[in-house]
């Protein structure tokens, strides 16, 4: 009986599949059934279906696949769990397809026509989840801004999804994961209510995340309403004292002056001296010519005996600039029991060459060891076995610089502590493998002697975890932590309150989390501060300059690169504290204008180096007044100041100033006259506390 029923079912399927196509049954009768299965399928494009265990003709495969693809696009966010008869959706004589196949169409031009909505081109705004319940009802959850809606319907045919469309949408039984017709024999999946709630919550969470991300990307400089406002406890101020402070008085005076009339500078070009001064400044000295010639022919030098350390250093710098620092020249620097070895680019020296050279070097008198960009040649084992090879092997070493030693880890530092007992200056800039343990080791070995510590751009060092160690280094004078993202106001406050009375140089460039609170504590606690770097700190406001001016620090070198200070605030600060400045950098401080120029010309006459690059609000008259008033000025940087003309270049009267950065001036010509630090320490322990970083006049 079962065999007969199966035969009748197969016969009914065959008749239904060919009834709408005239002549198709005759074509099937003419087929050679003795052909192999693969050839037969290729000839008439049969498709094997597992449910019916029969071969039926694939009628216009492109059209059927189009139905599946369009339905998949429209309902990509729907989970359809209702099952219907596959036979009804697989054949075009199903009621859903009625009227779509005209009788006059032949099997060659048989096409199914769809409306725009049926093709899946309608817009779906929100998320939908479609499930079946145990009672046979279909529930649709619409995730929208107004909340969740549940729509119940007894069936899935012609169900209005309320997707922002005013037409009914047909549901087809499609396997959305396989892009095909689903096998009707699979069991119906029943989704528990808690799973449904979790899915709805997850969809809402994703949507809110996308909304917040879009707002943040659209307005990067403004805080989104959804983001919590960062609450910081600002330092309390005595408003009476603040209003009577020198900075506030200067600020009010500048604003009052600007309200009366627009400030102007009276400067008359002196055309008789300008052009001749430019030509005279471009003539190199005999010493520069000699050093350049030696650097270009460094491979021919056989000895540096009796050459002073200062000339060795200058020659080494030029050889490194020309990228000729190889093992042969490096060995010349290590002969004859040297007192200083300064190499600012040792990237071309290999590990084997460095080991061989240092094993033959007498380091008993060595006071300065600079091996910058030594990542290739200075791993832990080379540092411990060659440079610091034994206890007390570097008895006179005061300064060591291993900038860019990217293979150096915490395990290599104990060898330095054992071999150099009197070390006072350590530079470990860009040693990316170092952690807070390295600073603990530095404190352990050099707590009583260390004066200078540079750990710029050591990304694995956590600032708050090194704070306890820094508090115990009581004689620390130079601290450079540029580019460490974990440096915060708490770190700065803890550091300056503990050791601020001895600090002479602080570098916080690119420590983007710092605010005005840090500057206020620096001004109050660092009375001996000579150099301060606050570059690229976007959170600083004009109040930072107020705290710095009212703090009483006699700063000689101030770097304010790429900050948002106003022209009036900078002018007021210079009016109060400009007399002590020797070096000032306002590079890319876009608001710098006429008020700053007036204050520099009037109150900062001791400047020797001034950087006004990308300050495009300054005119020829403003720069001419600055250069003529500041007779000590020796270097002026004007990169990016395209508004400056020859009126200033040929009209100023300062014959000693060197101007770089403009089209008519030598590019990077100032590098030949940059100072080279000849002493082991930046601030030697002497009563006058002279800053050796200042340019020579």
NUTOR-571497 format. One record per residue (C-alpha): x, y, z. Coordinates in steps of 0.5 Angstrom, whole numbers, plus 500, padded with zeros to 3 digits. Layout:
XYZ...
***
This chain:
500500500506505502509504495503505491501511495508514494507512487501516486504522490510522485505522479501528482507532483510531476503533473502539477509541475508540468501542467502550466507548461504546454508540451513539457510533458512530451519533452520529458517522455522523450528523455533517455532515462538510461543516461548517467545521473550527472549527464541527465541533470546537466541536460535538463537541469534536474534538482534533487530534493531530499524531502520528496526524494524525486527529481523535478525540473528547475524552472527558471532558476534565476527567477526562483533564486531572485525570490529568495534573495529579495526575501532575504534582503527584506527580512534579514532581521526577521527570525521566521519560525513558522513552517508551511508546505514546501511544495506550495512555495516550490511550484508556481501554481501555488495560490501566492503565485496565481495570476503571475504567469500569463497563459500565453507565455511559453517556456522560453520567455516564462518570467515572474513579475514582482512589484517594487514592494515584493522585490524588497526595495522598501525601506525598513527603519527598525529591527524586527523579530518574528517568532512562533509561540506554542499556540500557533500564533506569530509574534512580531517585536518591533524595536523602535524609539517609541518602545517595543510593539507586539503584533499577533496574527494567526498566520503569516500570509498577508501579515502587515508588519507595520514597518512604515509601509502601507502595504501587506508583505508576503512571507515565504518559507525561506532558510535565511542562513542558507539562502534557499528553501527550508526543509519542512522536516526540520523541527520548529524552534521555540524561543523562550521568553527570556531569550526573546527579551535578551535579544530585544535588549541586545538590539537596543544596546547596539542601537544606542551605541551606534547613536553615541558613536555617530554623535562623537564622530560628528562633533569630536570637540564637543561633549555628547549629551549622553556622555557623563560630564567629568567632574573635577574639583577645581582649586579654590581661589581667593577672588579678592587676591586673584583680582589684585594679582599681577596677571589680573592687573595686566590682563585688565590693562590689555583689555582696556587698551584694546577697548579704547583703540586697536593696538598698533606698533610703530616700526620703521624698516632700516633698509640700509642694513638689512640685505648686507646682514643677511649675506654676512650671516650665511657665511660659515666659520672656518671651524664649521667648514673644517668639521663638515669636511672631516664628517664627509670623509670620516672613513679616512680618519685614523685617530682622534688622539689629542682632540678635545671632547667638545670637538669630538662631540661636534664632529660625532654629531655631524657624522651622525647627521650624515648617517656615516656613524659606523663601527669604524668611527665608533671605535675611534671614539672609544680609544685612549680611555675616553671621558665622553662617548656621545653618539646620537644615532647608533642604529648602524652599529650591530650587536657583535660590533658593539660587544667587540668594541666595548670589550677593548675599551677602558671605561674607568674615566668615562663620565658620559655615555650616550648611545641613542637609537641603539635598539639594534645593538643594546639588548639586556645581555649586551648591556650586562656583559659588555657595557656594564660588565662587572661591579664598579666597571663604570666608577666615574659615569655620571650620565647615561643615555639609551634613547630608543633601546627598544630591546631593553627590559627591566632585567637589564637595569640592575647591571647599570646600578651595580657598575655605575654607583655615582650615576646622576642622569639617566635617559631611557626615552622610547624604551617601550618594554620598560615598566614601573619596576624599572623606576623602582630599580632606579630608586633602589640603586640611585636614590641618593645620587640621581638628579635627572630622569627622562622616560619620555614615551615609555608607553608601558610605564604606569605613572601612578605606580612610579609615584611612590618611587619618585617621591623618595628621590629627594635630589631629583632636578629634571623629570621628563615624562612626555607622551605617557598617557597615564600622567594625570593631575594626581601624578603631578600634584603628588610629585611637585608636593613631594620633591617640587622644591628641587625641580628645575626642569619639567617636561609634560609634553603630550600628557593630554590628561593634564589640566590647569590644576597641574599648572597651579601646583607647579607654580606654587611648589616649584620655586626653582623651576628654570624650564617647563614644557607644556606642549600639546595640552589641549585642556589648558586654558588661560587660567594656566598662564595666570597660575604660572605667572602668580606662582613666582617661578623664574622660568627661563625656558618655556615651551607652549607648542600647540595650545589654545591660549588667547593673545591677551593671556599670553601678553599678560603673562609676558608682561609679568614673567617675560623678563626672566625668559631666555627661550620661548616657543609659541609654535602653532599657538594660533591666537598669538597676535599684536598684543603678544608682539607688544609684550615681547618687544617691551618685556622680554628683551632677554630672549635668545631663542624665539619660535613663532612658527605658524603664528600667521596673525603677526605682521612685518611690523610686529616681527620687526619691532620684536627683533629690533627690541630684543638685542639678545635674540640670536635665533628666530623660527618662522616656519609656516609664516607665509605672510612675512615679506622682505620688508621685515627680512631686509628692514630689521636692524639686528645683525646677529639674529638668524631667521629660519623657516622662510623661503628666503632663508637657509632651511635648517641652517640653524642646526650648525649653531645649535648648542651642544651640552658639554657638561655631564649634567644640565644643571651642575650643582653650583651656586649660580645654577647656570643653565648650560642649555642656553645658546652661545651669543
***
